[in-house]
């Protein structure tokens, strides 16, 4: 499973507690509405505590059996959704389609997204881009990251719609907010194409770095430094580290100006500082410009020159990212 058992044990699943007649007579019934898990007691607090214990046992049992667990608020419909996914993986598209069509009645945004994908790919149904967009837009109303990502792709590639760069960026941004790594990469690529707007370059840099840190292969090829580990055992440069952030930044900029920029300018390129972070560790973010932008220098000897230069100015316990 993607998460640890402790992750699920610490989730805040909704719990309701009712007073009334139950198996034990006049008592309280505590129920986790995402599961068929109930506990009854004549004491309100005891009913809740018993329900918590039953939920804990259930989560551990399901996790150890490698069965999927819902997030809070997904409810018992989660089981039907899982059944639909199983049918889809077995290429029983008719069954998957039927289950997901039922699920959207319960506002299951992932079911809406999956129906969109079926119509987009023509799996079990005739390929229909208009129908796919309709389902993606339904799911987008619930801010489903996959739906927003696919809508962005449709507007970017003119798939059943006219090209619309503004909508492409808007939908990618919405997917990025949910940490969709494909969206991070594609939005980063778009925003880094023209590197004249520093705010846009910074946003694109952050997107690409996020994708690279999750081992997105094409993002890794763009971003230099993700595979580098700071030397935490080196002798710290206390004179640098004890100075103010303003002074530190001044020294970094001086090094870039004197030792790095002249090398790049010779080839019609340049470099700009995107961000300088000095807490909790020193991290320097740089972007190539001009002829150097978009080339493969991020992970070549040019990166090593930058890293070695800044290591001499500071020390080796630093992170340097360059795109």
N, C-alpha and C positions, 0 to 999 in steps of 0.2 A: 504494500500500500504506500501511497505517496507520503502520508503523515504517520507519526508515531502514535501508539495507543494513548499516551499521555495527552496528545493534542485533542483527541476526541473526548477524553475524560474531563478536560478542562473547558469544553465548549458549553455555552449557556443555553441549553435546550429549554424551550418554553414549558413551564409546569403550571397546571391548574389544580386547585383544591376546592372540592365541593362539600357542602354539608348536606346530609340527607340519610335516607335508609339504604343501607348496603348489606353485604353478606354478613356483617357482624352486628347488624341492627342499626340503631341511630349512631352515625359515625361520620368521619371525614374521609373522602376519597381523593387521593392525590393521583394525578394522571399526567404522564409525559405525552403531549399530544402528537409528537413526531413518531411515537412508537405505541405499540399495544402494551404499555407498561403501567400498571396501577398498583396502588397500595392503600389499604384502609386501616383506620384506627379510630378509637374514641377520642384520641388526643390529636389535635391539629398538627403540631410540630412533629410528632412521631410518625404520622402518615406521610409527611413530606420526607422525613429521614429514611423511612423504609423504601419509598419510591426511588430515592437517590441511590440506595444500595442495590436495588433491582436493576436500575439503569446501568450502574457500574458493572455489574455482573454480565449484563447483556452486551455492553460494548466490548468487554474483554473477550467474551465468547465469540462474538462476530468477528472481531479483529484477528483473533488466533486462527479462525477458520478461513481467513483471507476473503471475507465477504465485505462488500462495500457498505459504508455507513453514511447516513445523510448529514448534511449541515443543518444547523438550527433553522426551523421554519419550513423545511422542505416537506415535512409531514409524511404521512403513510403512503401518499402517492408516489413516494420515492421508489417503492417496491415495483410499481407498475412501470416506472421509467427504466428501472434496471432490467425488467423483463423485456422491454422494448429494445434496449441496447443489446441484450443477448441475442434476440431474434435478428437484429440488424447484422451483428457480427457473423451469424450463421447464414447470412444472405437470404433470410426469410423476410424479404422486404414488405410483403403484403401484411404480415403480422405486425412488424415494426410500425408501418404506416398507420394501421388501425389503432394501435395502442397510443401512438403519439397524437393522432387526431383526437382521441378521447382525452388525453392529458392536457391539451391546450384549453379545454373547457375549465380546467382547474388552474389556469394561468401559469402553467409550467413553461417558463421561457426557454429552457433548454430543449424541450420538446418542439417548440416553435422553430428554434434554430436548426434542429436535426431535420425537421420537415423541409426547411429551406434548403438544406444541403442535399437532400434526396432529389428535390426538383432541380437544383443547380447541376447535379451530376447525372440526372436521369436514372436513378437507381430505383427500380420497381415502379417507376412512373415515367411518362414522357417528359423529356427535358423541357423545362418551362422557366425561363429567367424571370418573367414577370411574377409568376407564382413564388419563386424563390425569394425575390425581393420583398414580396408581400409578407412572407413569414419572417424574414429577417427584420423587417421594420416592426412587426408585432413584438418580437423578442427584444428589439432595441429599446422599446418603451420601458422595459424592465432593466435596461442597461446591461444586457448580456454581452460579454466581451467578444465572444465568437461571432455573434450576429453583427456587431459593429465592425469587426474586422472584415467580415465577408462583404458587408455593404461598401466599405472603403475600397476593397479590391474590385467590386463591380463598377464603381464610379471611376476608378483609376484605369481599368482595362477596357472600359466601354462594353461591359458584358450585359447586354439587354438594356442599357441606359446610355445617354450621352455622357461623354467625359466631363467630370466636374471636380476640379482639383480642390476647391474649397470644401466640398462635401467629403472628398477623400481624406483630407487632413482632419476634418471635424470628427469623422468616424474613427480614424486611427487614434486620435487623441483620446476619445472615449474608451477605446479598448486598452490603450496604454495605462489609463487610470486604474484598470483592473489588472495591470501587470501582464498583459498579453505580449509574449516575447516576439511573436511574428510581427505584431503591430509596432513594437518598439524598433525592430530592425527596419521595417519599411518606412516608418515615419522619420526615423533617423536619416535614412538614405535621402529622402525627399528634402528635409530641412538642411542637410549638409551640402546639397548640390551647389547652391549659390552661397558663398561664405562671406558675403559683404555685410549682412545684418547680424551683429554679435548676439543679440537675444535669440534669434532663430538658430544660430550655430550652437549656442549653449544648450538649447532645448534638444536639438538633434544629437549633440554629443551625449547628453544624459540618456537619451533613448538608446543609442548604440551601445553605450557602456553597460546599461542594464541588460540588453540582449546578450552581449559578449560574456557577462558574468554568469549567465545561465548556459554558457557553451553553445550558443547559436553559432553554427560553423561559419556563416558568411559575415556575421558581426565580428567574430574572432579574427577573421582575415583583414577586417578594416581597422580594428583597434589594437594598437601596440601597448604592451605592458600588462595585459590581463594575466598572462602566464608567468609574470615575474613576482618573486617573493622578496620582501624587504629583508635585509640582513639585520635582524634584531640583536645580534650579538656583537655588532661592530662598536667601535669607540664613538660615543656620541659627540657631536660638535656642540659643546655647551655654550660657546660664545654665540653661535647662531640660534640655538634653541631657547636660550634665555632672553633673547632680544624680543622686541615687540613684533607683532604681526606685520606692521607697516615696514619695519626695518628688514624683516625677513623677505618680504615681497620685493623690496627695493633691490636686495642682493640677487634674488632670482631673476628679476627683469634685467639687471645689469649683465648677468651671465648669458642670458638669451640674446641680448643685444650685441655683446662683444664676441661670443664664440659660436653661436648657433645661426643667427639670422644671416650673417655674411655668407655662410656656406650655401644656404638655400636661395638667397637672392641671386647668386651666380647662375642658377638654373631657372631663373624667372619665378621663383617661389618665395614663400615667406612663412612665418609662424606667428600665432597669436595665443596669448594666455587666456584660457577659458575660465579657469577657477584656480584659486590657491586656498587649500584647506590645511590648517595646522593643528587641529584637535579632532579626535584624540590622537591621530597620527598625521604626519605630513603627506599630503597628496597634491600633486601638480597635474593639471589637466591642460593639454595643449592641442591646438588644431593647425594643420598645415593649410596654407593658402596659396593662391596663384597656381602655377604649374604643378606644385607639389600636392595640391588637393586631390584626393581620390586615387592617388597612385599607391603602389605597394610599399612605400617607404616606412609605413607604420611599424612593421615588424622586421625591418632590415637594419643595415649598419647605421643608417641615420638615427634610428631610435637609440642604438647603443651609444652613439656620440652624445646625444642629448642626455641619456641616463648617466653616462660617465661624467659629463660636465657638471650636472647638478649634484651628483654624489660627492664631487670634490668641493663644491661650494657649501653643501650641507654635510651629509654623511650618507652611508649606504642604507640606512633604515628609513627609506622613503618609497612612496609609490609614485610612478610617473606614467600617465596615460596619454597617448598621442594618437590622433586620428588624421 
